[in-house]
Amino acid sequence: MRTTKKEVTQPIRNYILNHINPTDYDVEAETDKEKLEFLVSTYRAEYPAKYHLKHSGSYQQMFIDYMQGLPTCLNVEFGYSEIVNVMESWGLPQPAGTDDYESAMLFYRLIYREVNALLRKHNLDQI
């Protein structure tokens, strides 16, 4: 299934919004827009582009590196089998011949893409 179909993008967006965690930061963020504002401000404070962009090479890879560091503000799965299970719940089964690493990288790229789509939807600056 194509990753741009609404049947796929909507579960990813729901996953993102359900995994943004402002409580450990003593921040109240109840609406989707507040959650996204919290995510972006925390990400920029904890992982400034000024220091990390040159190493990562792109904004996408920089955000993936951040997610792989297991930030408290965005609790995404990290283990390969858990990532494959989540992707299957989105309607994206692991294709035959694809290893778990490739699936994990697709997972992180999809999260990045849909975070930015949510930011655009709420008229917020992209990451």
Secondary structure per residue as TSV (DSSP state, phi and psi in degrees):
chain	resnum	aa	ss	phi	psi
A	1	M	-	360.0	142.1
A	2	R	-	-68.8	141.8
A	3	T	T	-78.3	-5.9
A	4	T	T	-97.9	-1.8
A	5	K	S	-71.3	145.7
A	6	K	H	-59.1	-32.1
A	7	E	H	-62.4	-21.1
A	8	V	H	-100.0	-45.4
A	9	T	H	-66.4	-36.7
A	10	Q	H	-64.9	-45.6
A	11	P	H	-62.3	-33.1
A	12	I	H	-67.1	-44.2
A	13	R	H	-63.7	-40.8
A	14	N	H	-62.8	-41.6
A	15	Y	H	-58.6	-47.4
A	16	I	H	-59.3	-51.8
A	17	L	H	-63.2	-32.9
A	18	N	H	-77.9	-15.0
A	19	H	H	-107.4	2.5
A	20	I	B	-77.7	127.4
A	21	N	-	-123.5	90.4
A	22	P	-	-84.3	-11.3
A	23	T	G	-63.6	-36.3
A	24	D	G	-70.0	-8.9
A	25	Y	G	-107.4	7.9
A	26	D	T	54.2	43.0
A	27	V	-	-118.9	136.6
A	28	E	-	-97.0	119.2
A	29	A	-	-139.0	101.9
A	30	E	-	-102.0	-38.5
A	31	T	S	-83.2	161.9
A	32	D	H	-58.4	-43.0
A	33	K	H	-63.1	-42.1
A	34	E	H	-64.2	-39.8
A	35	K	H	-62.4	-44.0
A	36	L	H	-66.7	-41.0
A	37	E	H	-60.8	-41.4
A	38	F	H	-62.3	-47.0
A	39	L	H	-58.6	-48.9
A	40	V	H	-64.2	-46.3
A	41	S	H	-66.0	-37.8
A	42	T	H	-68.7	-44.9
A	43	Y	H	-58.2	-47.2
A	44	R	H	-66.5	-33.5
A	45	A	H	-73.7	-39.0
A	46	E	H	-86.1	-21.2
A	47	Y	S	-141.4	65.3
A	48	P	-	-64.7	134.7
A	49	A	H	-58.5	-32.5
A	50	K	H	-51.8	-34.1
A	51	Y	H	-102.2	-26.3
A	52	H	H	-107.0	-19.4
A	53	L	H	-64.8	-41.1
A	54	K	H	-61.7	-42.1
A	55	H	H	-68.0	-44.0
A	56	S	H	-76.8	-34.4
A	57	G	S	92.3	-21.0
A	58	S	S	-157.2	160.4
A	59	Y	H	-66.3	-36.1
A	60	Q	H	-61.7	-50.2
A	61	Q	H	-65.4	-33.1
A	62	M	H	-63.0	-43.3
A	63	F	H	-69.2	-36.9
A	64	I	H	-62.5	-45.0
A	65	D	H	-58.1	-40.8
A	66	Y	H	-62.7	-47.1
A	67	M	H	-62.7	-37.0
A	68	Q	H	-71.2	-14.8
A	69	G	T	-83.2	5.1
A	70	L	-	56.8	59.3
A	71	P	-	-66.7	143.3
A	72	T	T	-66.1	-30.5
A	73	C	T	-72.3	-18.3
A	74	L	B	-139.1	98.1
A	75	N	-	-88.2	84.2
A	76	V	-	-100.0	158.8
A	77	E	-	-63.0	151.3
A	78	F	-	-121.9	-37.4
A	79	G	S	-70.8	141.5
A	80	Y	H	-56.9	-45.2
A	81	S	H	-65.7	-36.4
A	82	E	H	-67.0	-39.8
A	83	I	H	-63.1	-44.4
A	84	V	H	-60.9	-41.6
A	85	N	H	-62.9	-42.9
A	86	V	H	-63.4	-44.6
A	87	M	H	-63.3	-36.9
A	88	E	H	-63.8	-36.8
A	89	S	H	-66.8	-21.8
A	90	W	T	-84.8	-3.6
A	91	G	T	88.4	20.4
A	92	L	-	-120.4	77.2
A	93	P	-	-65.7	152.4
A	94	Q	-	-69.1	121.1
A	95	P	-	-64.5	147.4
A	96	A	T	-57.4	137.9
A	97	G	T	85.5	-2.8
A	98	T	-	-95.0	128.5
A	99	D	-	-84.2	167.9
A	100	D	H	-62.7	-34.2
A	101	Y	H	-62.8	-45.2
A	102	E	H	-61.4	-40.1
A	103	S	H	-64.7	-40.5
A	104	A	H	-63.6	-41.3
A	105	M	H	-66.2	-38.0
A	106	L	H	-63.3	-42.3
A	107	F	H	-54.3	-50.6
A	108	Y	H	-66.4	-38.8
A	109	R	H	-65.3	-38.4
A	110	L	H	-66.7	-40.0
A	111	I	H	-60.3	-48.2
A	112	Y	H	-58.1	-48.9
A	113	R	H	-59.6	-44.6
A	114	E	H	-78.1	-27.3
A	115	V	H	-60.6	-46.5
A	116	N	H	-65.6	-35.9
A	117	A	H	-63.7	-41.9
A	118	L	H	-64.9	-39.1
A	119	L	H	-63.1	-43.6
A	120	R	H	-61.2	-42.6
A	121	K	H	-59.4	-33.7
A	122	H	T	-100.3	13.9
A	123	N	T	56.3	43.8
A	124	L	-	-112.4	156.2
A	125	D	-	-65.2	138.3
A	126	Q	-	-77.0	163.5
A	127	I	-	-106.7	360.0
